[in-house]
Amino acid sequence: MVSKKSIADELKNSQELIKALSLDIDQTNDGREIKKFNEVVGFCEQVIRIIETYPQNREIVFLDCSCGKSYLSFALNYIISKRFAKETYFYGVDTNRILVEACDRIRDSLGFKNMQFMCAKIIDVFPEKPIDMIIALHACDTATDETIAKGIKLGVKYLIVVPCCENQIRNRLKSGHPLVDLTDFGLLRYRFADILTEALRAQFLTGAGYYVKLLEMISPKFTPKNLMIVARRKKRSKKNNMDSYKKLDEMFNTNFVLKRYFHDHDFVPDNYSGMVNC
């Protein structure tokens, strides 16, 4: 049975993994490590629920966007190998070369042969293997939107993201929309920007042919940034309908960054050639 407790116990039982990731929460009072551990556990829970529905004999390929130190990919790799007789492969991409090199060292120390890390922009990466699932845990600001755009362009079956800061539209909410009396106040504008940003992302994904649900990954006592977007590509894609997205975008004059990755007026994924092959 999938539960946060069972996942946490599995991770804690692998001292080699926990020490390699510096997430030994039983031996630390560092609130940041405890927070990160619980975020990873909550994310893993949702991914495992999806994996349980996959055919037994099919390889599952992940792309971890803005992966940082790849806590999430390393934890998923370990847990899936213990729970399922499934082949997996993990790509990780980040623009920070130092972090990418650190991931390479951790991978080698743990003996994981099914992982590859790249220093590049998310949108410029073209994996050799078809991607089943794109994941991103707290990809900062518009990196979440770049992740979503990449998932749509690749036609991935699942796209699972937990956004971080929401800076792109916050300043645009100071004027020129019907709720300006609400957003006059800085704190309310800050919180409303979070809600509006996730609504725009959800409506964009829906218009691009995905079923979308929003849920809390973990309790807000661990982190206020606990909203998870889970998108599953529809089997039979009808003509894309971005009407709901466009209404929101125009109502609040957001000039939302996601649409910049697609053709104007049609929002059909581009056929484009990549810069980074992996």
C-alpha positions, 0 to 999 in steps of 0.5 A: 500500500502506498503511503507517505509513512511507508515511503519515508521508512523505505528511504530511511532504511537505505542509509547509503542513499540518505547519506549521499543525499544529505537527507538523514533527518533522524540525525539532524535538526536542520529544518531545511533537510527535514522540509526537503525530505518530506517534499520528496516523500510527498512527491514520490507518493503521487508518482508511485500511485501512477506507476502502479497503473503502468504495464509490468513489462514496460520501461518508464522514462522520466525527465526531471526538470530543473533537477538541482541535486536530483533528490527526487530522481534518486529517491524515485529510482531507489523506491521503484527498484524496490517495489516494482519489477520495472525498468526505469530510466532517469534524465535530469536537466539543470542549468547549473553545471556544479549541481549537474556534476554533483549529481554525476558523482552521487549517481556513480557512488550509488551505482545507478546505471540508469541515470543521465544528467545534463547541463542545459535549458529545459526546452533545449533538451531532446532525450534519445528515449521517449519520455513518459513522465516529466517531473519538477519539484520547485523549479523556480518561477518560469522554469515551471512554465518551461517544464510544462511547455517541454512536456506538451511539446514532447507529448508526454503521458504524465506531467507532474510539477510542484511550482515554486515562486510565482514572480512572472505576473505579480507586477502585472496585477497592479492595474488594468484588471477587474480585481484591482481593488483586491490587488492594491494590497501587496500581500493579497496581490502576492497570494492572488498571483499564486492562485492565478498563475496555477489556474493559468497553467491548469487551463493551458494544459487542459486546452493542450489536451490534458486532464488536470487535477490540483492537489496538496502534495504534503501538509502546509506545515512543512511548506506553503509551496505544496500545490501539485499539478498532475496532468495526464494526456488524453487518449483521444485528443480533440482539437485544442481549445484554449478559450478558458486560458485565453479568457483568464490571460486577457482578463488580467492582462498577464502576457503569460510566459507559457504561450511564448513557447508556442505558435500564436493563435493555435497553440499547437506544439512546434516542430522544431530541432533541438540544440542538446541531444542526450 
